[in-house]
Amino acid sequence: MNKRIEDIECLRAVAVIAVLIHHANGNLFTALSPGLATFYTYFGGWFGVDLFFAISGFVIARDLLPHLAASASWRETRSLVFSFWLRRAFRLFPAAWG
């Protein structure tokens, strides 16, 4: 089964573009035209970061909740949660460290 959802990948692309637009404001485009100023009013904030957090919550819930629903005991649930967060830490900490 392919775990990728194409709609989520499209939303990730929108989030990346929104973050790039946010960072371009004042760095790449220093003199704003009225049209660009209006554009940044609506799309120049933290929209991309918020969208990344929403996508991350969806992906985490999509991965973790079915496993938790299938667990039979508190010990198994605790083990699933611990192993899930340990895998997430080993996936994210190298990128955050460097």
N, C-alpha and C positions, 0 to 999 in steps of 0.2 A: 504494500500500500504506500502510495506517495503521500508523505506527510505535509508537503507544501500546498498551500492554498493560494491560487493565483491572485485572488482579490486582496489577500493580505500582502502579497509581494507588490501589488500596485499601490497599496496604501503606504508601504515602506518607501517606495519611490517618491510618492507625494511628500512624505515626511522629510526625506533627504533633500528634496528640492526646496521645501519650506525652510529648512535649516540653512541651506546655502543662500537663500534670499535674505534671511535674517543677518547672516554674516557679511553679505555684500553691502548692506546698508551702512554707509559711513566709511566703509573700507574700499570697496570697488567703485561705488557711485558716491562721490563726495558732494557734488553739486546736484541737488534734486530738482527735477522739473515738477510742475504741479501734478502732472499725471502720475509720476513715480512716487511723489509724496502721498497721493491718495492711495496708490497701490500698497505702500508700506503701512498706511493706516489700518488697512484691513488684513494684510497678509505678512506683515513684517515682524510680528511678535514671536511668542514662544509656541506657536501652533505646531511646528514640527516636533519639538520635544514632547509636547503633550500627546501628540499622535503616537510617537514612539512608546511612551508609557502605556497608552491604551492597547497598542498592538502587543506589547510585552505581557501585559496582564491576560490578554486573550490567549496567547500562545502558552503561557504557563498553566492557565486553567485548562486548556484543551489537552495538555499533556498529563497533568497531575490528577484532575478530578476523576477520570475513568478508573485509574489505578486505586484511588482511595475508595471509590464506590465498590470495588471488587474485593477490598481487603476484608478479612473475616474477624480480625481481633484488633484490639488497641495496640498490641505489640507490633503487629504487621503494619498498621497505619503509621506508627511512630518510625518504624524502619523505612517505610516508603518515603515519608517526608524528609527524614534525615538524608537518605541516599539521593533524593531529588535535589536538595539544596547543596549537597556536597558536589554533585555533578555540575550544578550551576556555578558554584564557586570556582571549580577548576576550569570551567569554560570562560568565566569573566575576569578572574583575577590576573591572568597573564596579560590581557589587553590593558587592564587598568594599571598594572605595575610598570609597564614600559612606556 
